[in-house]
Amino acid sequence: MSNNDIGGFARKYLQDHEGQEFPRSSTRERQLTAEARSLLVEYLEGRRSEGFVWAHYAGFEWEDHGPDGERLTILFGPRFLEIIGSNLRVLLDDIRDGRLNRLREMPGARRKQLEHSNPDNEPLIRAIRAFPSFRSILEEIRGDQDEQRTRNARRA
């Protein structure tokens, strides 16, 4: 096929389809169906983080907490997260769909700044607590509590 044949084909195709919209050469789709595998919780001091698997997700409760705050409790199997802050509603759709993959406690200065102007509509997270705590789970796994009881019983 010569270059003239290709040009003639293209011209004829364009003439036959004149006035029609052509599909774009590239498109992209927002990943609304993508799911996060786990939720990583990062604490303010930066010395610990915890992961919660979305396969264990059982539900949430969102409620008022004091005059200027909210509490969001998320249940993951035998554990739960308690998130204290404001503007937590923006997290609900991502929680329902299992798409939320990271939560971070926010430094006070940043929270105050966003309380006055929050153009990206960020949740203002004051505190995150996990129950049972990471430390108590470690103690149970290690048997630290049994060892302490045994030591205390020997002293008596």
Residue pairs with C-beta under 8 A, 6 or more apart in sequence:
32 97
34 99
35 54
35 97
35 98
35 99
36 54
36 98
36 99
36 100
36 101
37 53
37 54
38 51
38 52
38 53
38 54
38 101
39 51
39 52
39 53
39 54
39 74
39 76
39 81
39 100
39 101
39 102
39 103
40 49
40 50
40 51
40 101
40 102
40 103
41 49
41 50
41 51
41 52
41 81
41 102
41 103
41 104
41 128
41 130
42 49
42 102
42 103
42 104
42 105
43 49
43 105
43 128
44 104
44 105
44 106
44 107
48 134
50 130
50 134
52 74
52 76
52 79
52 81
53 76
54 98
56 76
56 77
56 79
57 74
57 75
57 76
57 95
57 98
58 75
58 76
58 77
59 74
59 75
60 72
60 73
60 74
60 75
60 92
60 95
61 72
61 73
62 70
62 71
62 72
62 73
62 88
62 89
62 92
63 70
63 71
63 73
64 70
64 71
65 71
65 84
68 86
69 84
69 85
69 86
69 126
70 84
70 85
70 86
70 87
70 88
70 89
71 82
71 83
71 84
72 82
72 83
72 85
72 88
72 91
73 80
73 81
73 82
73 83
74 80
74 81
74 83
74 95
79 130
79 131
79 132
80 130
80 131
81 103
81 128
81 129
81 130
81 131
82 127
82 128
82 129
82 130
82 131
83 91
83 103
83 125
83 127
83 128
84 125
84 126
84 127
84 128
84 129
85 106
85 111
85 123
85 124
85 125
85 126
85 127
86 115
86 123
86 124
86 126
87 118
87 121
87 122
87 123
87 124
88 123
88 125
90 121
90 122
90 123
91 100
91 103
91 123
93 99
94 100
103 125
103 128
104 125
105 125
105 126
105 127
105 128
106 114
106 124
106 125
106 126
111 124
111 126
114 122
114 124
115 124
118 124
138 144
139 145
